Amino acid sequence: MSEAKPVDYEIGQDNIEIFGLDIHNPVFLISSVIIVGFVIFVLMFQAGAAELFGALRPWLTSTFDWVFMSAGNIFVLFCLALIVSPFGKVRIGGVEARPDYSYPGWLAMLFAAGMGIGLMFFGVLEPVFHFQNPPLGVSSDDQEAARWLGMAATIFHWGLHPWAIYAVVALSLALACHNRGLPLTIRAAFHPILGNAVWGWFGHIIDTLAVFATLFGLATSLGLGAEQASAGLNYLFGLPVTDVTKVLLILAITSVALISVMAGLDRGVKRLSEINMILAFLLLIFVIVVGPTLDIVKGFFQGTVAYAANILPLSNWIGREDAEFMHGWTTFYWAWWISWSPFVGMFIARVSRGRTVREFVICVLISPTIVSILWMNAFGGTAIVQFIADGYTGVIETVTNWAPELSLFKMLEPLPMAGILSFIGITLVIVFFVTSSDSGSLVIDTITAGGKVDSPVAQRIFWCTFEGLVAIALLLGGGLTSLQAAAIATGFPFALVLVLMCFSTFKGLRAETAG
């Protein structure tokens, strides 16, 4: 074990306290100055920002599609190899370590942090969209084939690939923090290959990239949440859907997130995550029971089979005839998940002490994939059955007219107690909004404090506030297009960082087993 130990490093040794902020120079200074400047620029030049981001997204997704696609495949193969390898016996935290959280609490935190808002926003929209526009050259005229291929494409975007991205970052950081005693920062993952050089400028650059990726990845999710919550409030209560409404919503929810951030991980984030998962589970069960139950059960198995049958052609980027699908959906998703990976990975690493590598990877990779398959079949599958069997066109028209934020509420409309269900849906979006914001604030705070997990409250408030401000700036400077372009722009360089992280994790595990 000795060669995996850090050499003479003390957490926070480079830190300076100014006005209550625990500044890790230069990561905090560089990150904060650029973020503040970005917010000011976008708010001052909204039209120019919208034009810039509108051109940036298609250029990145079409030019670097091979980078995102190949990186995603590498992460899945790496995780599957860890499950069956002897490295699976290594325990995070050492042989005597035991889990800090129960399975329900642990899974609730990682799932709420990983995909909460996204499942609410895309759970109905994406299966229906792919049903109307199936990938891989399949015609939408064949409704049966389009239905299952569309479901396979949806699961592809929410299954093994995104969770493999999270698992790579989370496992690497968990081993660095709990097994080697290194600070919980992204740079620590590269200690097995760079040694103490990670505490220099190479490490500063990695951590700064991680801050940008996390902030803009979160801003995309917060923007989606604001769009859906404001649409739901308009649908139920007639509240006007304007930029002012969305801004006020972001400000209100950010304020709630600030309270949770100040409460800390166990009192704030953990409790909100558990409450939200209970609400999400109840909504899921209700839709399964009152919706087309047999079709949902059938869809779970047929969707899984379709996913397994099509995962290889969907993962391939060479000679594709459905470039619009690959660039408009897959490469955006991979960039979005990668931009989220520092946030979700650090958060999962922090709460995963005591698990073996095999247990960790299986739970982080397989369990959420199963839940995603069930969720997409329950919500998206119900909407498709409503159209095929009952002739209900509410969701189809919403998707055709591209009003994605309304798709969930239109699906719930024909079900019993639709108003109550829609209110629960809005509540879930808002609480997922809060848990993402407060979890992300704690993670960015840890990175910019040099690995400290108990930095001053003032710094947590600073980052939580600017998460909301970045989301507001992007919404006003181009809406969803700007949000997605920002996530892709920060996800691209970090994709290369994560590929290198796989090699570093392998080397660290080899040293761990040798010791």
C-alpha positions as CSV (number, residue, x, y, z in Angstrom):
1,M,0.0,0.0,0.0
2,S,2.9,2.3,0.6
3,E,3.4,3.3,-3.1
4,A,-0.2,4.5,-3.3
5,K,0.2,6.9,-0.3
6,P,0.5,10.6,-0.9
7,V,3.8,12.3,-0.1
8,D,3.7,15.1,2.3
9,Y,0.4,16.8,1.3
10,E,-1.9,18.6,3.7
11,I,-5.4,19.5,2.7
12,G,-5.8,23.2,2.4
13,Q,-2.1,24.0,2.7
14,D,-2.4,26.4,-0.3
15,N,-5.6,28.1,1.0
16,I,-6.1,31.8,2.0
17,E,-9.1,33.0,3.8
18,I,-10.5,36.4,2.5
19,F,-13.9,37.7,3.7
20,G,-14.8,34.3,4.9
21,L,-14.0,32.6,1.6
22,D,-11.5,29.6,1.8
23,I,-9.6,30.5,-1.4
24,H,-7.5,27.8,-3.0
25,N,-5.3,29.9,-5.1
26,P,-5.4,29.9,-8.1
27,V,-8.4,27.5,-8.7
28,F,-10.9,29.7,-6.8
29,L,-9.6,32.9,-8.2
30,I,-9.5,31.8,-11.9
31,S,-12.9,30.0,-11.7
32,S,-14.7,32.8,-9.9
33,V,-13.4,35.6,-12.1
34,I,-14.2,33.8,-15.4
35,I,-17.7,32.8,-14.2
36,V,-18.5,36.3,-12.9
37,G,-17.3,37.8,-16.2
38,F,-19.3,35.2,-18.2
39,V,-22.5,36.1,-16.4
40,I,-22.0,39.8,-16.9
41,F,-21.1,39.3,-20.6
42,V,-24.2,37.2,-21.4
43,L,-26.6,39.5,-19.6
44,M,-25.2,42.6,-21.3
45,F,-25.1,41.0,-24.8
46,Q,-28.0,38.6,-24.9
47,A,-28.6,38.6,-28.6
48,G,-24.9,38.1,-29.4
49,A,-24.7,35.3,-26.9
50,A,-27.7,33.6,-28.3
51,E,-26.2,33.7,-31.8
52,L,-22.8,32.4,-30.5
53,F,-24.3,29.5,-28.6
54,G,-26.7,28.7,-31.4
55,A,-23.8,28.1,-33.8
56,L,-21.5,26.5,-31.2
57,R,-23.6,23.4,-30.4
58,P,-24.0,22.0,-33.9
59,W,-20.3,22.6,-34.7
60,L,-19.1,20.8,-31.6
61,T,-21.5,17.8,-32.0
62,S,-20.8,17.3,-35.7
63,T,-17.0,17.9,-35.6
64,F,-16.2,16.0,-32.5
65,D,-18.9,13.3,-32.5
66,W,-16.2,10.6,-32.7
67,V,-14.6,11.9,-29.5
68,F,-17.8,11.7,-27.5
69,M,-18.9,8.4,-28.9
70,S,-15.6,6.6,-28.5
71,A,-15.1,8.0,-25.0
72,G,-18.5,6.8,-23.9
73,N,-17.8,3.3,-25.2
74,I,-14.4,3.2,-23.4
75,F,-16.1,4.0,-20.1
76,V,-18.7,1.2,-20.4
77,L,-16.0,-1.4,-21.3
78,F,-13.8,-0.2,-18.5
79,C,-16.5,-0.5,-15.8
80,L,-17.6,-4.0,-17.1
81,A,-14.0,-5.1,-16.9
82,L,-13.7,-4.0,-13.3
83,I,-16.8,-6.0,-12.3
84,V,-15.3,-9.3,-13.5
85,S,-11.6,-8.5,-12.6
86,P,-9.8,-9.3,-9.3
87,F,-9.8,-5.5,-8.7
88,G,-13.5,-6.0,-7.7
89,K,-12.5,-7.2,-4.3
90,V,-10.8,-4.0,-3.3
91,R,-12.7,-2.2,-0.6
92,I,-13.1,1.6,-0.7
93,G,-11.7,2.9,2.5
94,G,-9.6,-0.2,3.3
95,V,-10.4,-3.8,4.4
96,E,-11.9,-2.7,7.7
97,A,-14.1,0.0,6.2
98,R,-17.9,-0.3,6.5
99,P,-20.5,1.8,4.6
100,D,-21.5,5.1,6.1
101,Y,-25.0,5.0,4.7
102,S,-27.6,2.3,4.2
103,Y,-28.5,1.0,0.7
104,P,-31.7,3.0,0.5
105,G,-30.1,6.3,1.6
106,W,-27.0,5.7,-0.6
107,L,-29.0,4.9,-3.7
108,A,-31.4,7.7,-3.1
109,M,-28.6,10.3,-2.9
110,L,-26.7,9.1,-6.0
111,F,-29.8,8.7,-8.1
112,A,-31.3,12.1,-7.1
113,A,-28.0,13.8,-7.8
114,G,-27.4,11.9,-11.1
115,M,-30.5,12.2,-13.1
116,G,-33.5,13.7,-11.2
117,I,-34.5,16.7,-13.4
118,G,-33.6,14.9,-16.6
119,L,-35.9,12.0,-16.0
120,M,-38.8,14.4,-15.3
121,F,-38.1,16.4,-18.4
122,F,-37.3,13.7,-20.9
123,G,-39.2,10.7,-19.4
124,V,-42.2,11.3,-21.7
125,L,-40.7,13.5,-24.4
126,E,-37.9,11.3,-25.6
127,P,-39.6,7.9,-26.1
128,V,-42.4,9.7,-28.0
129,F,-40.0,11.7,-30.1
130,H,-38.0,8.6,-31.1
131,F,-41.3,6.8,-31.8
132,Q,-42.1,9.5,-34.3
133,N,-38.5,9.8,-35.6
134,P,-36.8,6.4,-35.0
135,P,-33.0,6.2,-35.5
136,L,-30.9,3.7,-37.6
137,G,-33.0,4.3,-40.7
138,V,-36.2,2.6,-39.4
139,S,-39.5,4.1,-40.8
140,S,-42.0,5.5,-38.4
141,D,-44.8,3.9,-40.5
142,D,-44.0,0.6,-38.8
143,Q,-45.4,1.6,-35.4
144,E,-44.3,-1.6,-33.6
145,A,-40.7,-1.4,-34.8
146,A,-40.6,2.3,-34.2
147,R,-41.9,1.9,-30.7
148,W,-39.3,-0.5,-29.5
149,L,-36.4,1.0,-31.4
150,G,-37.4,4.4,-30.0
151,M,-37.5,2.9,-26.5
152,A,-34.0,1.3,-27.1
153,A,-32.6,4.7,-28.2
154,T,-34.0,6.3,-25.0
155,I,-32.6,3.7,-22.7
156,F,-29.3,4.0,-24.5
157,H,-29.1,7.6,-23.5
158,W,-30.1,6.9,-19.9
159,G,-28.6,3.5,-19.2
160,L,-25.1,2.1,-19.0
161,H,-23.2,4.8,-20.8
162,P,-24.1,7.8,-18.6
163,W,-23.7,5.8,-15.4
164,A,-20.4,4.4,-16.6
165,I,-19.2,8.0,-17.0
166,Y,-20.2,8.7,-13.4
167,A,-18.7,5.5,-12.1
168,V,-15.3,6.2,-13.6
169,V,-15.0,9.6,-11.9
170,A,-16.6,8.4,-8.6
171,L,-14.5,5.3,-8.2
172,S,-11.2,7.1,-9.0
173,L,-12.0,9.8,-6.5
174,A,-13.3,7.4,-3.8
175,L,-10.0,5.4,-4.0
176,A,-7.9,8.5,-3.9
177,C,-9.8,10.0,-0.9
178,H,-10.7,7.0,1.2
179,N,-7.8,4.7,0.4
180,R,-4.9,7.0,-0.1
181,G,-5.9,9.9,2.1
182,L,-5.8,12.5,-0.7
183,P,-8.1,15.5,-0.8
184,L,-11.5,15.1,-2.5
185,T,-10.6,17.0,-5.7
186,I,-10.5,15.9,-9.3
187,R,-6.7,16.3,-9.5
188,A,-6.3,13.6,-6.8
189,A,-7.5,11.0,-9.3
190,F,-4.3,11.4,-11.3
191,H,-1.9,10.9,-8.4
192,P,-1.2,7.2,-9.4
193,I,0.4,8.4,-12.7
194,L,1.7,11.9,-11.9
195,G,2.6,11.6,-8.2
196,N,2.9,14.9,-6.4
197,A,3.0,16.8,-9.6
198,V,-0.8,17.0,-9.4
199,W,-0.4,19.7,-6.7
200,G,1.1,22.0,-9.4
201,W,-0.3,23.7,-12.4
202,F,-1.4,20.5,-14.1
203,G,-3.7,19.9,-11.1
204,H,-4.8,23.5,-11.1
205,I,-5.9,23.2,-14.7
206,I,-7.8,20.0,-14.1
207,D,-9.7,21.3,-11.1
208,T,-10.5,24.6,-12.9
209,L,-11.9,22.6,-15.9
210,A,-13.9,20.5,-13.4
211,V,-15.5,23.7,-11.9
212,F,-16.5,24.9,-15.3
213,A,-17.9,21.6,-16.4
214,T,-19.9,21.2,-13.2
215,L,-21.3,24.7,-13.2
216,F,-22.4,24.7,-16.8
217,G,-23.7,21.1,-16.7
218,L,-25.8,22.0,-13.6
219,A,-26.9,25.2,-15.3
220,T,-28.3,23.2,-18.2
221,S,-30.3,21.0,-15.8
222,L,-31.5,23.9,-13.7
223,G,-32.6,25.7,-16.9
224,L,-34.6,22.6,-18.0
225,G,-36.1,22.4,-14.5
226,A,-37.2,26.1,-14.7
227,E,-38.7,25.6,-18.2
228,Q,-40.7,22.5,-17.0
229,A,-41.8,24.0,-13.6
230,S,-43.0,27.2,-15.2
231,A,-44.8,25.3,-17.9
232,G,-46.5,23.2,-15.2
233,L,-47.5,26.2,-13.2
234,N,-49.0,27.7,-16.3
235,Y,-50.8,24.4,-17.1
236,L,-52.3,24.1,-13.6
237,F,-52.7,27.7,-12.4
238,G,-52.4,29.9,-15.5
239,L,-49.2,31.5,-14.4
240,P,-47.7,33.2,-17.5
241,V,-44.7,31.6,-19.0
242,T,-42.2,34.5,-19.4
243,D,-38.6,35.0,-18.9
244,V,-39.5,37.0,-15.7
245,T,-41.4,34.0,-14.4
246,K,-38.4,31.6,-15.1
247,V,-35.9,34.0,-13.5
248,L,-38.1,34.4,-10.4
249,L,-38.5,30.6,-10.2
250,I,-34.7,30.1,-10.4
251,L,-34.1,32.7,-7.7
252,A,-36.7,31.2,-5.4
253,I,-35.4,27.7,-5.8
254,T,-31.8,28.8,-5.4
255,S,-32.8,30.5,-2.1
256,V,-34.2,27.1,-0.9
257,A,-31.0,25.4,-2.1
258,L,-29.0,27.9,-0.1
259,I,-30.7,26.8,3.1
260,S,-30.0,23.1,2.3
261,V,-26.3,24.0,1.5
262,M,-25.9,25.7,4.8
263,A,-27.4,22.7,6.6
264,G,-24.7,20.4,5.1
265,L,-24.7,17.0,3.5
266,D,-26.5,14.8,6.2
267,R,-29.1,17.3,7.4
268,G,-29.8,19.0,4.1
269,V,-28.9,17.1,0.9
270,K,-29.6,13.6,2.3
271,R,-33.0,14.4,3.7
272,L,-34.2,16.2,0.5
273,S,-32.9,13.3,-1.7
274,E,-34.8,10.8,0.4
275,I,-38.0,12.8,0.3
276,N,-37.8,13.3,-3.4
277,M,-37.1,9.6,-4.1
278,I,-40.2,8.7,-2.1
279,L,-42.3,11.1,-4.1
280,A,-40.8,9.9,-7.4
281,F,-41.5,6.2,-6.4
282,L,-45.1,7.0,-5.5
283,L,-45.7,8.8,-8.8
284,L,-44.1,5.9,-10.7
285,I,-46.2,3.3,-8.9
286,F,-49.4,5.3,-9.5
287,V,-48.7,5.7,-13.2
288,I,-48.0,1.9,-13.5
289,V,-51.2,1.0,-11.6
290,V,-53.7,3.4,-13.2
291,G,-52.0,3.4,-16.6
292,P,-51.7,0.6,-19.1
293,T,-50.1,-1.8,-16.5
294,L,-49.7,-4.8,-18.7
295,D,-48.2,-2.7,-21.5
296,I,-45.7,-1.1,-19.1
297,V,-44.7,-4.6,-17.7
298,K,-44.4,-5.9,-21.3
299,G,-42.5,-2.8,-22.3
300,F,-40.0,-3.2,-19.5
301,F,-38.8,-6.6,-20.9
302,Q,-39.2,-5.8,-24.6
303,G,-37.5,-2.4,-24.1
304,T,-34.6,-4.1,-22.3
305,V,-34.3,-6.7,-25.1
306,A,-34.4,-4.0,-27.8
307,Y,-31.8,-2.0,-25.9
308,A,-29.5,-5.0,-25.7
309,A,-30.0,-5.8,-29.4
310,N,-29.3,-2.2,-30.6
311,I,-26.6,-1.0,-28.2
312,L,-23.8,-1.8,-30.6
313,P,-25.3,0.0,-33.7
314,L,-26.3,2.9,-31.5
315,S,-22.8,3.1,-30.1
316,N,-21.2,3.1,-33.5
317,W,-20.5,6.5,-35.1
318,I,-19.0,5.3,-38.5
319,G,-21.2,5.4,-41.6
320,R,-24.4,6.4,-39.7
321,E,-27.4,7.4,-41.9
322,D,-29.1,9.0,-38.9
323,A,-26.5,11.8,-38.3
324,E,-29.3,14.1,-37.1
325,F,-30.2,11.7,-34.3
326,M,-26.6,11.1,-33.3
327,H,-25.6,14.8,-33.3
328,G,-28.9,16.1,-31.9
329,W,-29.3,13.6,-29.1
330,T,-26.4,11.2,-28.5
331,T,-23.4,13.5,-28.7
332,F,-25.3,16.1,-26.7
333,Y,-26.1,13.6,-24.0
334,W,-22.6,12.3,-23.7
335,A,-21.2,15.8,-23.4
336,W,-23.9,16.6,-20.8
337,W,-23.2,13.6,-18.7
338,I,-19.4,14.3,-18.9
339,S,-20.0,17.9,-17.8
340,W,-22.0,16.5,-14.9
341,S,-19.4,13.9,-14.0
342,P,-17.2,16.0,-11.7
343,F,-20.3,16.9,-9.6
344,V,-22.0,13.5,-9.5
345,G,-18.7,11.6,-9.3
346,M,-17.4,13.6,-6.4
347,F,-20.7,13.4,-4.6
348,I,-20.9,9.6,-5.0
349,A,-17.3,9.2,-4.0
350,R,-17.9,11.2,-0.8
351,V,-20.8,8.9,0.3
352,S,-19.5,5.5,-0.9
353,R,-16.9,4.6,1.7
354,G,-17.1,0.9,2.7
355,R,-18.2,-0.5,-0.6
356,T,-16.1,-3.0,-2.6
357,V,-15.2,-2.0,-6.1
358,R,-17.4,-4.7,-7.6
359,E,-20.4,-3.7,-5.3
360,F,-19.8,-0.1,-6.1
361,V,-19.7,-0.5,-9.9
362,I,-22.6,-2.8,-10.1
363,C,-24.8,-0.5,-7.9
364,V,-23.7,2.7,-9.7
365,L,-23.9,1.1,-13.2
366,I,-26.7,-1.5,-13.2
367,S,-29.2,-0.4,-10.5
368,P,-29.9,3.1,-12.0
369,T,-30.1,1.6,-15.5
370,I,-32.9,-0.8,-14.4
371,V,-34.7,2.1,-12.8
372,S,-34.3,4.3,-15.9
373,I,-35.7,1.4,-18.1
374,L,-38.7,1.1,-15.8
375,W,-39.2,4.9,-15.6
376,M,-39.1,5.4,-19.4
377,N,-41.4,2.6,-20.1
378,A,-43.9,3.8,-17.5
379,F,-44.0,7.4,-18.6
380,G,-43.0,7.3,-22.3
381,G,-44.6,3.9,-22.8
382,T,-47.9,5.1,-21.4
383,A,-47.9,8.1,-23.7
384,I,-47.3,5.9,-26.8
385,V,-50.0,3.4,-25.7
386,Q,-52.4,6.4,-25.2
387,F,-51.8,7.2,-28.9
388,I,-51.8,3.7,-30.4
389,A,-54.6,2.2,-28.4
390,D,-56.8,5.1,-27.4
391,G,-56.1,7.6,-30.2
392,Y,-55.1,10.3,-27.6
393,T,-52.9,12.8,-29.5
394,G,-52.2,15.3,-26.7
395,V,-48.5,14.2,-26.2
396,I,-47.9,13.6,-29.9
397,E,-49.0,17.1,-30.8
398,T,-47.0,18.6,-27.9
399,V,-43.8,16.8,-29.1
400,T,-44.6,17.6,-32.8
401,N,-45.0,21.3,-32.0
402,W,-41.8,21.1,-29.9
403,A,-43.2,22.1,-26.5
404,P,-41.1,19.5,-24.5
405,E,-41.7,21.1,-21.1
406,L,-45.4,20.2,-21.4
407,S,-45.1,16.5,-22.4
408,L,-45.2,15.1,-18.9
409,F,-48.4,17.0,-18.0
410,K,-50.1,16.1,-21.3
411,M,-49.4,12.4,-20.6
412,L,-50.9,12.7,-17.1
413,E,-54.0,14.5,-18.4
414,P,-56.1,11.4,-19.3
415,L,-55.2,9.6,-16.0
416,P,-57.3,9.8,-12.8
417,M,-56.5,12.7,-10.5
418,A,-54.5,14.3,-13.3
419,G,-54.4,17.7,-11.4
420,I,-52.9,16.1,-8.3
421,L,-50.4,14.1,-10.3
422,S,-49.3,17.2,-12.2
423,F,-48.8,19.1,-8.9
424,I,-46.7,16.2,-7.6
425,G,-44.7,16.3,-10.9
426,I,-44.0,20.0,-10.4
427,T,-43.0,19.4,-6.8
428,L,-40.6,16.7,-7.9
429,V,-39.0,19.0,-10.5
430,I,-38.6,21.7,-7.9
431,V,-37.1,19.4,-5.3
432,F,-34.8,17.7,-7.8
433,F,-33.9,21.3,-8.8
434,V,-32.9,22.0,-5.2
435,T,-31.0,18.7,-4.6
436,S,-29.0,19.3,-7.8
437,S,-28.2,22.8,-6.9
438,D,-27.2,22.2,-3.3
439,S,-25.2,19.0,-4.1
440,G,-23.4,20.8,-6.9
441,S,-22.6,23.7,-4.7
442,L,-21.0,21.4,-2.1
443,V,-18.9,19.8,-4.8
444,I,-17.7,23.0,-6.4
445,D,-17.0,24.4,-3.0
446,T,-14.8,21.3,-2.2
447,I,-12.8,21.6,-5.4
448,T,-12.2,25.3,-5.0
449,A,-11.2,24.9,-1.3
450,G,-8.5,22.4,-2.2
451,G,-10.4,19.3,-1.0
452,K,-11.8,20.6,2.2
453,V,-15.3,19.2,3.0
454,D,-16.0,21.7,5.8
455,S,-15.2,25.0,4.2
456,P,-16.8,28.3,5.4
457,V,-20.5,28.7,4.8
458,A,-19.9,32.0,2.9
459,Q,-18.1,30.1,0.1
460,R,-21.0,27.6,-0.2
461,I,-23.4,30.5,-0.6
462,F,-21.1,32.1,-3.2
463,W,-21.2,29.0,-5.5
464,C,-24.8,28.2,-4.9
465,T,-25.7,31.8,-5.9
466,F,-23.7,31.7,-9.1
467,E,-25.1,28.4,-10.2
468,G,-28.5,30.2,-10.3
469,L,-27.0,33.3,-12.0
470,V,-25.3,31.2,-14.7
471,A,-28.6,29.4,-15.4
472,I,-30.4,32.8,-15.6
473,A,-27.8,34.2,-17.9
474,L,-28.0,31.3,-20.3
475,L,-31.8,31.2,-20.3
476,L,-31.9,34.9,-21.2
477,G,-29.1,34.5,-23.7
478,G,-30.6,31.9,-26.0
479,G,-32.7,29.6,-23.9
480,L,-32.3,25.8,-24.1
481,T,-30.0,26.1,-27.1
482,S,-27.5,28.2,-25.0
483,L,-27.8,25.9,-22.0
484,Q,-27.0,22.8,-24.1
485,A,-24.2,24.5,-26.0
486,A,-22.5,25.5,-22.7
487,A,-22.7,21.9,-21.4
488,I,-21.2,20.5,-24.6
489,A,-18.4,23.1,-24.7
490,T,-17.3,22.3,-21.2
491,G,-17.9,18.5,-21.6
492,F,-15.6,18.2,-24.7
493,P,-12.2,18.9,-23.0
494,F,-13.3,16.9,-19.9
495,A,-14.0,13.8,-22.1
496,L,-10.2,13.6,-22.7
497,V,-9.5,14.1,-19.0
498,L,-11.8,11.1,-18.1
499,V,-10.2,8.8,-20.6
500,L,-6.8,9.5,-18.9
501,M,-8.6,9.0,-15.6
502,C,-9.4,5.4,-16.5
503,F,-5.7,4.6,-16.9
504,S,-4.9,6.3,-13.7
505,T,-7.6,4.3,-11.9
506,F,-6.3,1.0,-13.3
507,K,-2.8,1.9,-12.1
508,G,-4.0,2.8,-8.7
509,L,-6.0,-0.4,-8.3
510,R,-3.0,-2.5,-9.4
511,A,-0.9,-0.8,-6.7
512,E,-3.7,-1.4,-4.2
513,T,-3.9,-5.1,-4.9
514,A,-0.1,-5.4,-5.0
515,G,0.1,-3.8,-1.5
